[in-house]
Amino acid sequence: MEYLFYSLWFWLGLVAVVAIIAAVISNAVNKSNETKRYVADAANGGAFKKLAEDNAAVNAQVLAQLAAVEQRLTAIEKTLTDIP
């Protein structure tokens, strides 16, 4: 039995088993934390809520610019129709 602990293969095998166990535990912890972040993000409305608010602000700016362009075009049209 004493020879077993001095064997290179025993130690290589032990290191491999410990590495596999550590990788499994690490993966489980990472997946758990990822799930917690996902649930917390979904509970707060996620990135979609901020994206929708940003898009609404951009759409309001575009509508304001379109209204200004429409007013300019109306003035140009009026000028062109008034020419005898």
C-alpha positions as CSV (number, residue, x, y, z in Angstrom):
1,M,0.0,0.0,0.0
2,E,2.9,2.4,0.7
3,Y,4.0,2.0,-2.9
4,L,0.7,3.3,-4.1
5,F,1.3,6.8,-2.7
6,Y,4.8,7.0,-4.3
7,S,3.5,6.0,-7.7
8,L,3.5,8.8,-10.4
9,W,0.3,7.4,-11.9
10,F,-1.5,7.7,-8.6
11,W,-0.6,11.4,-8.3
12,L,-1.4,12.2,-11.9
13,G,-4.8,10.5,-11.6
14,L,-5.5,12.3,-8.3
15,V,-4.6,15.7,-9.9
16,A,-6.9,14.9,-12.9
17,V,-9.8,13.9,-10.6
18,V,-9.4,17.0,-8.5
19,A,-9.2,19.2,-11.6
20,I,-12.4,17.7,-13.0
21,I,-14.2,18.2,-9.7
22,A,-13.0,21.8,-9.5
23,A,-14.1,22.5,-13.1
24,V,-17.6,21.1,-12.4
25,I,-17.9,23.2,-9.2
26,S,-16.7,26.3,-11.0
27,N,-19.1,25.8,-13.9
28,A,-22.0,25.2,-11.5
29,V,-21.2,28.4,-9.6
30,N,-20.8,30.4,-12.8
31,K,-24.1,29.1,-14.2
32,S,-25.9,29.9,-10.9
33,N,-24.5,33.5,-10.9
34,E,-25.5,33.9,-14.5
35,T,-29.0,32.8,-13.8
36,K,-29.3,35.2,-10.8
37,R,-28.1,38.1,-13.0
38,Y,-30.6,37.1,-15.7
39,V,-33.5,36.9,-13.3
40,A,-32.5,40.2,-11.7
41,D,-32.2,41.9,-15.1
42,A,-35.6,40.5,-16.2
43,A,-37.2,41.7,-12.9
44,N,-35.9,45.2,-13.5
45,G,-37.3,45.3,-17.1
46,G,-34.0,44.3,-18.6
47,A,-32.2,46.2,-21.3
48,F,-35.3,46.3,-23.4
49,K,-36.9,48.9,-21.2
50,K,-33.9,51.3,-21.6
51,L,-33.8,50.5,-25.3
52,A,-37.5,51.3,-25.7
53,E,-37.0,54.6,-23.8
54,D,-34.0,55.6,-26.0
55,N,-35.9,54.7,-29.2
56,A,-38.9,56.8,-28.0
57,A,-36.6,59.8,-27.5
58,V,-35.0,59.4,-30.9
59,N,-38.4,59.0,-32.5
60,A,-39.6,62.3,-30.9
61,Q,-36.5,64.1,-32.3
62,V,-37.2,62.7,-35.7
63,L,-40.8,63.8,-35.6
64,A,-39.8,67.3,-34.6
65,Q,-37.3,67.5,-37.4
66,L,-39.9,66.2,-39.9
67,A,-42.4,68.8,-38.7
68,A,-39.8,71.5,-39.3
69,V,-39.0,70.2,-42.8
70,E,-42.8,70.1,-43.5
71,Q,-43.2,73.8,-42.4
72,R,-40.3,74.7,-44.7
73,L,-41.8,72.8,-47.6
74,T,-45.1,74.5,-47.0
75,A,-43.5,77.9,-47.1
76,I,-41.6,77.0,-50.3
77,E,-44.8,75.7,-51.9
78,K,-46.7,78.8,-51.0
79,T,-43.9,81.0,-52.5
80,L,-44.0,78.9,-55.7
81,T,-47.8,79.1,-56.0
82,D,-47.8,82.8,-55.4
83,I,-45.5,83.5,-58.4
84,P,-47.7,84.8,-61.3
